Amino acid sequence: MVIPNRLQTQDHLLAFGVSVDTCYFFCIDVAEMVVGTWRQELDWTILKLKGKSLLIAILKLAWNAYLCVIWRQRNKRYFGASFLTEGAIMVHIKELVQARLRGSLINRADPVNASVCASWDIIG
């Protein structure tokens, strides 16, 4: 949903000639350059996040949490509500991933899995 040109938001309003503020909320004074960045991130995600390893699962969960949290922060800024700092956003993303994996069976004998679980404070 947060992929540019997928929602009837500023992108669509601009396409119809409606005058809107083209300043994006996370990239002040930059308009269309942000769209290219999103496209690059999406392309990288589609290309790299394949497989069923624990690391890939965590990266997929983190990507989805990132999109959700960033979109919420965008809406908070848009509607004038208070919003989180970058550090708080990272903590929130980590908490979402931890919550999703809580209680999952994880092969901790695998050194990569053990390292990833330690890095993300995942209790399995």
C-alpha positions as CSV (number, residue, x, y, z in Angstrom):
1,M,0.0,0.0,0.0
2,V,2.9,2.4,0.6
3,I,4.4,1.9,-2.8
4,P,4.2,5.1,-4.8
5,N,1.4,5.4,-7.3
6,R,-0.7,2.7,-5.6
7,L,-2.9,4.9,-3.4
8,Q,-5.0,7.8,-4.3
9,T,-2.9,10.3,-2.4
10,Q,-0.6,13.1,-3.5
11,D,0.7,11.2,-6.5
12,H,-2.8,10.8,-7.9
13,L,-3.9,14.3,-7.1
14,L,-0.8,15.7,-8.8
15,A,-1.6,13.6,-11.9
16,F,-5.1,15.1,-12.0
17,G,-3.7,18.6,-11.8
18,V,-4.8,19.3,-8.2
19,S,-2.5,21.7,-6.4
20,V,-0.9,19.9,-3.4
21,D,2.2,20.3,-1.4
22,T,4.8,18.2,-3.1
23,C,7.2,18.2,-0.1
24,Y,7.3,14.6,1.2
25,F,7.3,14.2,5.0
26,F,10.5,12.2,5.4
27,C,12.5,14.0,2.8
28,I,11.9,17.7,3.2
29,D,12.1,19.8,0.0
30,V,12.6,16.7,-2.3
31,A,9.7,15.7,-4.4
32,E,9.9,12.9,-7.0
33,M,13.4,11.7,-6.0
34,V,11.8,9.8,-3.1
35,V,9.8,7.7,-5.6
36,G,13.0,6.4,-7.2
37,T,14.4,5.5,-3.7
38,W,11.2,3.5,-2.9
39,R,11.4,1.7,-6.2
40,Q,15.1,0.8,-5.6
41,E,14.3,-0.5,-2.1
42,L,11.4,-2.6,-3.4
43,D,13.5,-4.0,-6.3
44,W,16.3,-4.9,-3.8
45,T,13.7,-6.6,-1.5
46,I,12.1,-8.7,-4.3
47,L,15.6,-9.7,-5.6
48,K,17.3,-10.6,-2.2
49,L,14.6,-11.8,0.2
50,K,14.1,-15.2,-1.1
51,G,14.3,-18.4,0.8
52,K,13.1,-19.8,4.1
53,S,16.0,-19.3,6.5
54,L,15.5,-17.6,9.8
55,L,17.6,-14.6,8.6
56,I,15.4,-14.2,5.5
57,A,12.2,-14.5,7.6
58,I,13.5,-11.8,10.0
59,L,14.4,-9.5,7.1
60,K,11.0,-10.0,5.6
61,L,9.3,-9.3,8.9
62,A,11.5,-6.3,9.4
63,W,10.7,-5.0,5.9
64,N,7.0,-5.2,6.5
65,A,7.3,-3.7,10.0
66,Y,9.4,-0.9,8.4
67,L,6.7,-0.1,5.8
68,C,3.9,-0.2,8.4
69,V,5.7,2.0,10.9
70,I,7.0,4.5,8.3
71,W,3.5,4.8,6.8
72,R,2.0,5.4,10.3
73,Q,4.7,8.1,11.0
74,R,3.9,9.7,7.6
75,N,0.3,9.9,8.5
76,K,1.1,11.3,12.0
77,R,3.2,14.0,10.5
78,Y,0.5,14.7,7.8
79,F,-2.3,15.1,10.4
80,G,-0.2,17.0,12.9
81,A,0.1,14.4,15.6
82,S,3.3,13.7,17.5
83,F,5.6,11.2,15.9
84,L,8.5,8.9,16.9
85,T,12.2,9.6,16.7
86,E,14.4,7.5,14.4
87,G,15.6,5.5,17.4
88,A,12.1,4.9,18.6
89,I,11.1,3.7,15.2
90,M,13.9,1.2,15.1
91,V,13.0,-0.1,18.6
92,H,9.3,-0.5,17.5
93,I,10.3,-2.4,14.4
94,K,12.5,-4.7,16.5
95,E,9.6,-5.3,18.9
96,L,7.2,-6.2,16.1
97,V,9.7,-8.8,14.8
98,Q,10.3,-10.2,18.3
99,A,6.6,-10.5,18.9
100,R,5.9,-12.3,15.6
101,L,8.7,-14.8,16.3
102,R,7.9,-15.3,20.0
103,G,7.2,-19.0,20.6
104,S,8.5,-20.1,17.2
105,L,10.6,-23.2,16.9
106,I,14.1,-22.0,16.0
107,N,17.1,-24.2,15.4
108,R,19.6,-22.6,17.7
109,A,22.2,-25.2,17.0
110,D,22.8,-23.4,13.7
111,P,25.4,-20.7,14.5
112,V,23.8,-18.2,12.1
113,N,20.4,-18.6,13.7
114,A,22.0,-18.3,17.2
115,S,23.8,-15.1,16.1
116,V,20.6,-13.6,14.5
117,C,18.5,-14.5,17.6
118,A,21.1,-12.8,19.9
119,S,21.3,-9.7,17.7
120,W,17.5,-9.3,17.6
121,D,16.9,-10.4,21.2
122,I,14.6,-13.1,20.0
123,I,13.3,-15.5,22.6
124,G,12.1,-18.7,21.0
